[in-house]
């Protein structure tokens, strides 16, 4: 079996790494990609390690979270450009072990490129042995990682989201894969953090009893001593980065998230308070708090006589693109998932970009939302089957009727995210209040005091209306000056006594 040498690394023009590619890792991260995604590591990050001659890696001075990730590395032996999946594996010459090292302390500075966080010198050890790609089944490789002698990763390529041939073919559609290029194929669950003095070992094997093996790729961690310069990004981290680096809150030594269900944001008492006041009053109280852009504008209600209060659920449509609609528009798509998961008393708010040239909801799905107990549907797009939707007891707020189907202009894309609707931002869990005057979006943290102050304001306005009815001028009365406030307090005391 051949060994990885400095000559091997010198031939590597580029190093391409895959983000998430094992089901176990996707489950750990809580997200499963629909397509593979990649980032580049500089070839200067490559180094060779073995049990006999371990490589060393420096945890940069000031950094806390040097993450290790045992991975299978593919080395291209024959140039590949626009190859098919069936032919892709023939362009891979060697398989070896790799360790995709990186410092989570610098992730914030790269916004996805990973250049600072994963591109450091020595951050891509590979080796020590090479397994001939034509001698193995790429679907039956095993990857194992040891941290200070403890086995922490043990998975096979049967757990892949995207088989290796697909990665090669996919990359080759836009990028010439050249002889010597290296593809890091993702890490399974179990990746964690190494401290100075720790030893990380990675091995790839294949065949019965793991007869074919790269041997153990050994890397020792050292503490860096040269601080970062003051003209660039400095290391910084937080509990979210610690959790991602270690793989769990428990492994990172962080307190577990509470398992108790949080108290409902919209209690029956708060809902009743908000139902008792007008949106005009709520709007004035929001304005006093500096919130002016909290109304969903330009929509009409099918049941304008109703006052609704509920928690927002959200659905976003993106502009139709035929190739994407094929993948996202049919079947149990995001629109149907949103409708089928809305709960009693919730309000489904749709972002349709103000596009009026098609429907975004029709009679069948509106009926399903009503059956599930939705308080309302709000869309800044069109409504199909308008007569049937308008006849429902559940209000729908809409821009206009339109007969065209959704796919003319929209793709239902995702749910329960921050969206824009009718000129304002709506987040899942925001409180929506609507009546004949319009629709307001209320931040949950402000709702209780907002309701109480609105009730107090409407009590004052009831007194003012009575005084105007009696013939008094609004000068000094609206708003109340000191003299009129005294009279209001007397009036209020009398009402309370009564």
C-alpha positions as CSV (number, residue, x, y, z in Angstrom):
1,X,0.0,0.0,0.0
2,X,1.3,3.4,-0.9
3,X,1.8,6.2,1.6
4,X,0.8,9.8,1.4
5,X,3.9,11.9,0.9
6,X,4.7,15.5,0.6
7,X,4.9,14.9,-3.1
8,X,1.2,13.8,-3.0
9,X,0.2,16.9,-1.2
10,X,2.2,19.1,-3.7
11,X,0.0,17.8,-6.5
12,X,-3.2,19.0,-4.7
13,X,-4.2,22.2,-6.4
14,X,-7.4,22.5,-4.3
15,X,-9.1,21.0,-1.3
16,X,-12.9,20.9,-1.4
17,X,-14.9,20.0,1.7
18,X,-18.5,19.0,2.1
19,X,-20.6,20.5,4.9
20,X,-23.1,17.8,6.1
21,X,-23.0,14.4,4.4
22,X,-23.8,11.8,7.1
23,X,-27.3,11.1,8.4
24,X,-26.0,10.9,12.0
25,X,-24.4,14.3,11.7
26,X,-27.6,15.8,10.1
27,X,-29.6,14.5,13.0
28,X,-27.1,16.0,15.5
29,X,-27.2,19.3,13.7
30,X,-31.0,19.3,13.4
31,X,-31.0,20.0,9.6
32,X,-30.8,17.8,6.6
33,X,-29.6,19.4,3.3
34,X,-31.5,18.7,0.1
35,X,-28.3,19.1,-1.9
36,X,-24.6,18.8,-1.0
37,X,-22.8,22.1,-0.2
38,X,-19.1,22.8,-0.2
39,X,-16.3,25.1,0.9
40,X,-12.7,25.4,-0.1
41,X,-9.6,24.8,2.1
42,X,-6.2,26.1,1.0
43,X,-3.7,23.5,-0.1
44,X,-1.3,25.1,2.5
45,X,-3.5,23.6,5.2
46,X,-2.5,20.1,4.2
47,X,0.0,18.0,6.2
48,X,0.9,14.3,6.5
49,X,0.6,12.4,9.7
50,X,1.1,8.9,10.9
51,X,1.5,6.9,14.1
52,X,5.3,6.9,13.6
53,X,5.5,10.6,12.7
54,X,2.4,12.4,14.1
55,X,1.6,15.8,12.6
56,X,1.1,18.7,14.9
57,X,-1.5,21.4,14.7
58,X,-1.5,24.7,16.6
59,X,-4.6,25.9,18.4
60,X,-4.2,29.6,17.7
61,X,-3.5,31.8,20.6
62,X,-6.7,33.1,22.2
63,X,-8.9,30.4,20.7
64,X,-11.0,28.0,22.8
65,X,-12.7,25.7,20.3
66,X,-10.4,23.7,18.0
67,X,-12.8,21.2,16.5
68,X,-11.8,17.9,14.9
69,X,-13.7,15.9,12.3
70,X,-12.6,12.5,11.1
71,X,-13.3,12.2,7.4
72,X,-12.7,10.1,4.3
73,X,-10.7,12.0,1.7
74,X,-10.8,11.2,-2.0
75,X,-7.8,12.0,-4.3
76,X,-8.6,12.7,-7.9
77,X,-6.5,10.7,-10.3
78,X,-8.0,11.7,-13.6
79,X,-9.4,15.1,-14.5
80,X,-13.2,15.3,-14.3
81,X,-15.4,17.9,-16.1
82,X,-19.1,17.4,-16.5
83,X,-19.0,13.6,-15.7
84,X,-22.0,11.5,-15.0
85,X,-22.6,9.8,-11.7
86,X,-22.0,6.4,-13.3
87,X,-18.5,7.4,-14.5
88,X,-17.5,9.6,-11.6
89,X,-15.9,7.0,-9.3
90,X,-13.4,6.1,-12.1
91,X,-11.9,9.6,-11.7
92,X,-11.0,8.9,-8.1
93,X,-7.6,7.2,-7.7
94,X,-7.0,7.0,-4.0
95,X,-8.9,7.0,-0.7
96,X,-7.3,8.1,2.5
97,X,-8.1,9.4,6.0
98,X,-8.3,13.1,6.9
99,X,-9.0,15.4,9.8
100,X,-11.0,18.5,8.9
101,X,-9.8,20.7,11.7
102,X,-11.1,24.2,12.5
103,X,-11.5,26.9,15.2
104,X,-15.1,27.7,15.9
105,X,-13.9,31.0,17.5
106,X,-13.5,32.5,14.0
107,X,-16.6,31.1,12.3
108,X,-18.4,34.5,12.8
109,X,-15.8,36.2,10.6
110,X,-16.2,34.1,7.5
111,X,-20.0,33.9,7.1
112,X,-19.8,30.5,5.4
113,X,-16.5,30.6,3.6
114,X,-14.7,29.0,6.5
115,X,-11.4,30.5,5.3
116,X,-10.2,31.7,8.7
117,X,-11.9,29.0,10.8
118,X,-10.8,26.0,8.7
119,X,-8.0,27.2,6.5
120,X,-5.1,27.5,9.0
121,X,-1.7,25.9,8.4
122,X,-1.9,22.2,9.4
123,X,-5.7,22.2,9.6
124,X,-6.0,19.4,7.0
125,X,-3.9,16.4,8.0
126,X,-4.3,13.4,5.6
127,X,-2.9,9.9,5.4
128,X,-0.9,8.0,6.3
129,X,-1.8,5.3,3.8
130,X,-3.6,5.3,0.4
131,X,-6.2,2.8,-0.5
132,X,-6.7,2.3,-4.3
133,X,-10.2,3.5,-5.2
134,X,-10.7,0.7,-7.7
135,X,-10.1,-1.9,-5.0
136,X,-13.1,-0.8,-2.8
137,X,-16.8,-0.3,-2.9
138,X,-17.3,3.4,-2.0
139,X,-20.6,2.5,-0.3
140,X,-18.8,0.1,2.2
141,X,-16.0,2.2,3.7
142,X,-15.6,2.6,7.4
143,X,-14.4,5.8,9.2
144,X,-13.3,5.8,12.8
145,X,-11.8,8.5,15.1
146,X,-10.2,8.3,18.5
147,X,-9.7,11.2,20.9
148,X,-7.0,10.5,23.5
149,X,-7.4,6.8,22.8
150,X,-11.2,6.8,23.1
151,X,-13.3,5.8,20.1
152,X,-15.6,8.8,19.4
153,X,-16.6,8.3,15.8
154,X,-17.5,5.0,14.1
155,X,-19.6,5.1,10.9
156,X,-19.8,3.7,7.4
157,X,-20.5,5.2,4.0
158,X,-23.8,3.3,4.1
159,X,-25.0,6.3,6.2
160,X,-24.2,8.9,3.6
161,X,-26.7,11.5,2.4
162,X,-24.8,12.0,-0.9
163,X,-22.7,9.1,-2.2
164,X,-19.1,9.8,-3.2
165,X,-19.8,9.4,-7.0
166,X,-22.5,12.0,-6.7
167,X,-20.2,14.5,-5.1
168,X,-17.6,14.1,-7.8
169,X,-20.2,14.4,-10.6
170,X,-21.9,17.3,-8.9
171,X,-18.6,19.3,-8.4
172,X,-17.5,18.5,-12.0
173,X,-20.5,20.3,-13.5
174,X,-18.9,23.7,-12.8
175,X,-15.4,22.9,-11.6
176,X,-12.6,21.1,-13.3
177,X,-11.4,18.5,-10.9
178,X,-7.7,18.1,-11.6
179,X,-5.3,15.3,-10.8
180,X,-4.3,15.5,-7.2
181,X,-7.3,17.5,-6.0
182,X,-8.7,16.3,-2.6
183,X,-12.3,16.1,-1.6
184,X,-13.2,15.9,2.1
185,X,-16.5,14.0,2.2
186,X,-18.0,15.1,5.5
187,X,-17.9,13.8,9.1
188,X,-20.3,11.6,11.0
189,X,-21.7,12.4,14.5
190,X,-19.2,12.4,17.3
191,X,-16.9,15.2,16.2
192,X,-15.8,17.3,19.1
193,X,-13.1,19.6,20.5
194,X,-9.4,18.9,21.2
195,X,-7.3,20.8,23.7
196,X,-3.5,21.4,23.6
197,X,-1.8,18.1,24.5
198,X,-4.6,16.0,23.1
199,X,-4.1,13.4,20.4
200,X,-6.6,12.7,17.6
201,X,-6.4,9.6,15.4
202,X,-8.5,8.9,12.2
203,X,-8.6,5.7,10.2
204,X,-10.4,4.6,7.1
205,X,-10.8,0.9,6.3
206,X,-12.6,-1.4,3.9
207,X,-13.1,-5.1,3.1
208,X,-13.7,-8.0,5.4
209,X,-12.2,-7.6,8.8
210,X,-11.1,-4.1,7.6
211,X,-8.3,-5.8,5.7
212,X,-7.6,-2.6,3.7
213,X,-6.7,0.3,5.9
214,X,-5.1,3.7,5.7
215,X,-3.5,3.2,9.1
216,X,-4.1,5.7,11.8
217,X,-3.6,9.4,11.0
218,X,-2.3,10.9,14.2
219,X,-2.4,14.6,15.0
220,X,-1.2,16.2,18.2
221,X,-2.5,19.6,19.3
222,X,-0.2,22.3,20.5
223,X,-1.0,25.7,22.1
224,X,-0.2,28.7,19.9
225,X,1.8,31.5,21.4
226,X,1.6,34.2,18.8
227,X,-1.4,36.5,19.4
228,X,-3.7,37.7,16.6
229,X,-2.8,41.2,15.2
230,X,-5.2,44.0,16.1
231,X,-6.1,44.8,12.5
232,X,-8.0,41.5,11.8
233,X,-10.7,39.3,13.2
234,X,-10.1,38.3,16.8
235,X,-11.3,35.0,18.3
236,X,-14.7,35.1,20.1
237,X,-17.2,32.5,20.9
238,X,-20.5,31.8,22.7
239,X,-22.6,29.0,24.0
240,X,-24.1,28.2,20.6
241,X,-20.6,27.7,19.1
242,X,-19.6,25.6,22.1
243,X,-22.6,23.4,21.6
244,X,-21.9,23.0,17.9
245,X,-18.2,22.3,18.4
246,X,-18.8,19.7,21.1
247,X,-21.8,18.2,19.5
248,X,-24.2,18.8,22.4
249,X,-24.8,21.1,25.3
250,X,-24.0,18.2,27.8
251,X,-20.6,17.5,26.1
252,X,-19.8,21.2,26.2
253,X,-20.5,21.4,29.9
254,X,-23.5,23.7,29.4
255,X,-26.7,23.4,31.3
256,X,-29.4,21.6,29.5
257,X,-32.3,23.5,28.0
258,X,-35.3,23.4,30.2
259,X,-37.6,20.5,29.3
260,X,-40.6,22.2,30.8
261,X,-43.1,23.6,28.3
262,X,-43.0,27.4,28.4
263,X,-46.1,29.2,29.5
264,X,-48.3,30.2,26.6
265,X,-47.4,33.6,25.2
266,X,-51.0,34.3,24.5
267,X,-52.9,33.4,27.7
268,X,-56.7,33.4,27.7
269,X,-56.6,36.5,29.9
270,X,-54.2,38.4,27.6
271,X,-56.2,37.4,24.6
272,X,-59.4,38.7,26.2
273,X,-57.7,42.0,27.0
274,X,-56.5,42.4,23.4
275,X,-59.9,41.6,22.0
276,X,-61.4,44.3,24.2
277,X,-59.5,47.2,22.6
278,X,-59.4,48.6,19.0
279,X,-56.4,48.3,16.8
280,X,-56.4,52.1,16.6
281,X,-55.8,52.3,20.3
282,X,-53.1,49.6,20.1
283,X,-51.5,51.4,17.3
284,X,-51.2,54.6,19.3
285,X,-49.6,52.7,22.2
286,X,-47.2,51.1,19.9
287,X,-46.2,54.4,18.4
288,X,-45.6,55.8,22.0
289,X,-43.0,53.0,22.2
290,X,-41.3,53.9,19.0
291,X,-42.9,51.2,16.9
292,X,-44.3,52.6,13.7
293,X,-43.8,49.8,11.2
294,X,-46.0,47.2,12.7
295,X,-49.1,47.2,10.5
296,X,-49.9,44.9,7.6
297,X,-51.2,47.3,5.0
298,X,-53.2,47.2,1.8
299,X,-55.3,44.2,2.5
300,X,-59.1,43.6,2.6
301,X,-61.0,41.3,4.9
302,X,-63.7,38.8,4.0
303,X,-65.2,39.3,7.5
304,X,-64.4,42.9,8.4
305,X,-66.9,42.8,11.3
306,X,-64.7,40.3,13.2
307,X,-62.0,41.2,15.6
308,X,-59.3,38.5,15.7
309,X,-56.3,37.9,18.0
310,X,-53.9,35.0,17.6
311,X,-50.3,33.9,17.3
312,X,-48.6,34.1,13.9
313,X,-47.5,31.1,11.9
314,X,-45.7,32.0,8.7
315,X,-45.3,30.8,5.1
316,X,-43.1,32.2,2.5
317,X,-43.5,32.1,-1.3
318,X,-40.6,32.8,-3.6
319,X,-40.9,33.8,-7.3
320,X,-41.6,30.9,-9.6
321,X,-38.7,29.4,-11.4
322,X,-39.8,26.3,-13.4
323,X,-36.9,24.1,-12.4
324,X,-37.3,24.8,-8.7
325,X,-41.1,24.5,-8.8
326,X,-40.7,20.9,-10.0
327,X,-38.8,20.1,-6.8
328,X,-40.7,22.3,-4.4
329,X,-44.1,23.1,-5.8
330,X,-45.7,19.6,-6.0
331,X,-46.8,17.1,-3.5
332,X,-47.0,17.9,0.2
333,X,-45.2,21.2,-0.3
334,X,-44.6,24.0,2.2
335,X,-48.0,25.6,1.6
336,X,-49.8,22.3,2.4
337,X,-47.6,21.6,5.4
338,X,-48.3,25.1,6.8
339,X,-52.1,24.6,6.3
340,X,-52.0,21.1,7.8
341,X,-50.1,22.2,10.9
342,X,-51.8,25.4,11.8
343,X,-53.4,25.0,15.3
344,X,-56.5,26.3,16.9
345,X,-56.5,30.0,17.4
346,X,-53.3,30.6,15.2
347,X,-53.1,32.9,12.3
348,X,-51.3,31.8,9.1
349,X,-49.5,34.8,7.6
350,X,-48.2,34.4,4.0
351,X,-45.5,36.4,2.3
352,X,-46.4,36.7,-1.4
353,X,-44.3,39.8,-2.1
354,X,-47.5,41.8,-2.9
355,X,-47.8,39.8,-6.1
356,X,-51.4,40.1,-7.3
357,X,-51.3,38.0,-10.5
358,X,-52.2,34.6,-9.0
359,X,-54.0,33.0,-6.0
360,X,-52.1,32.1,-2.9
361,X,-55.0,30.3,-1.1
362,X,-58.1,28.7,-2.4
363,X,-61.3,27.1,-1.0
364,X,-60.0,23.6,-0.2
365,X,-56.9,24.7,1.7
366,X,-58.8,27.6,3.4
367,X,-61.4,25.1,4.5
368,X,-58.7,22.8,5.9
369,X,-57.3,25.7,7.9
370,X,-60.8,26.6,9.2
371,X,-61.4,22.9,10.2
372,X,-58.1,22.9,12.1
373,X,-59.4,26.0,14.0
374,X,-57.2,28.7,12.5
375,X,-58.3,32.2,13.6
376,X,-57.5,33.7,10.2
377,X,-55.4,33.6,7.0
378,X,-53.5,36.7,6.0
379,X,-51.8,37.0,2.6
380,X,-50.5,40.0,0.7
381,X,-51.3,38.1,-2.5
382,X,-54.4,36.9,-4.3
383,X,-57.2,34.5,-3.3
384,X,-58.7,31.9,-5.7
385,X,-62.3,30.5,-5.4
386,X,-63.1,33.9,-3.8
387,X,-66.8,33.4,-3.3
388,X,-66.3,30.2,-1.4
389,X,-63.4,31.6,0.7
390,X,-65.4,34.8,1.5
391,X,-68.4,32.7,2.7
392,X,-66.4,31.0,5.3
393,X,-66.7,31.9,9.0
394,X,-62.9,32.2,9.2
395,X,-61.7,35.6,8.0
396,X,-59.2,35.8,5.2
397,X,-57.2,39.0,4.6
398,X,-56.1,39.4,1.0
399,X,-54.8,41.8,-1.7
400,X,-57.3,40.8,-4.5
401,X,-59.2,37.9,-6.0
402,X,-57.5,36.1,-8.9
403,X,-58.3,32.9,-10.7
404,X,-54.8,31.7,-11.5
405,X,-53.2,28.8,-9.7
406,X,-50.2,29.3,-7.3
407,X,-47.6,28.0,-9.8
408,X,-48.1,30.9,-12.2
409,X,-46.1,33.2,-10.0
410,X,-45.0,31.5,-6.8
411,X,-43.2,28.5,-5.3
412,X,-44.2,27.6,-1.7
413,X,-40.7,27.6,-0.1
414,X,-40.6,27.4,3.7
415,X,-42.6,27.8,6.9
416,X,-42.3,29.3,10.4
417,X,-39.5,31.7,9.5
418,X,-39.3,35.5,9.6
419,X,-41.2,36.9,6.6
420,X,-42.4,40.2,5.2
421,X,-46.2,40.7,4.6
422,X,-48.0,43.9,3.6
423,X,-45.0,46.0,4.3
424,X,-44.0,44.8,7.7
425,X,-42.0,42.0,9.3
426,X,-43.7,39.0,10.9
427,X,-42.1,36.4,13.0
428,X,-43.6,33.1,14.2
429,X,-45.1,33.7,17.6
430,X,-45.8,37.4,17.0
431,X,-49.3,38.4,18.2
432,X,-51.6,39.4,15.4
433,X,-54.6,41.7,16.2
434,X,-57.0,42.7,13.4
435,X,-60.3,44.5,13.1
436,X,-62.1,46.8,10.7
437,X,-59.3,49.4,11.0
438,X,-56.5,47.1,10.0
439,X,-53.9,44.4,11.1
440,X,-51.2,44.9,13.7
441,X,-48.2,42.8,14.6
442,X,-47.4,43.0,18.3
443,X,-44.1,41.9,19.7
444,X,-45.0,39.3,22.4
445,X,-42.8,40.8,25.1
446,X,-44.8,44.1,24.9
447,X,-48.2,42.6,24.7
448,X,-49.2,42.6,28.3
449,X,-48.3,46.2,29.1
450,X,-49.6,47.3,25.7
451,X,-53.0,45.7,26.5
452,X,-53.2,47.3,29.9
453,X,-52.3,50.7,28.7
454,X,-54.7,50.4,25.8
455,X,-57.6,49.5,28.2
456,X,-56.7,52.6,30.3
457,X,-56.6,54.8,27.2
458,X,-60.0,53.6,26.0
459,X,-61.4,54.3,29.5
460,X,-60.1,57.9,29.1
461,X,-61.6,58.2,25.7
462,X,-65.0,57.0,26.9
463,X,-65.0,59.8,29.4
464,X,-63.8,62.3,26.7
465,X,-66.6,61.2,24.4
466,X,-69.2,61.7,27.1
467,X,-67.9,65.2,27.8
468,X,-68.0,66.0,24.1
469,X,-71.5,64.7,23.9
470,X,-72.5,67.0,26.7
471,X,-71.2,70.0,24.6
472,X,-67.7,70.6,26.0
473,X,-65.0,71.8,23.6
474,X,-62.1,69.5,22.9
475,X,-59.6,72.2,23.8
476,X,-57.9,70.9,27.0
477,X,-60.1,67.9,27.0
478,X,-58.6,65.9,24.2
479,X,-55.9,65.1,25.3
480,X,-56.6,65.7,29.0
481,X,-55.0,68.7,30.6
482,X,-54.5,68.7,34.4
483,X,-58.0,70.1,35.2
484,X,-59.8,67.6,33.0
485,X,-57.6,64.8,34.3
486,X,-58.8,65.5,37.8
487,X,-62.4,65.4,36.6
488,X,-61.7,62.1,34.8
489,X,-60.2,60.6,38.0
490,X,-63.4,61.6,39.8
491,X,-65.5,60.1,37.1
492,X,-63.4,56.9,37.1
493,X,-63.7,56.7,40.9
494,X,-67.5,57.0,40.6
495,X,-67.7,54.3,38.0
496,X,-65.6,52.0,40.2
497,X,-67.8,52.7,43.2
498,X,-70.9,52.0,41.2
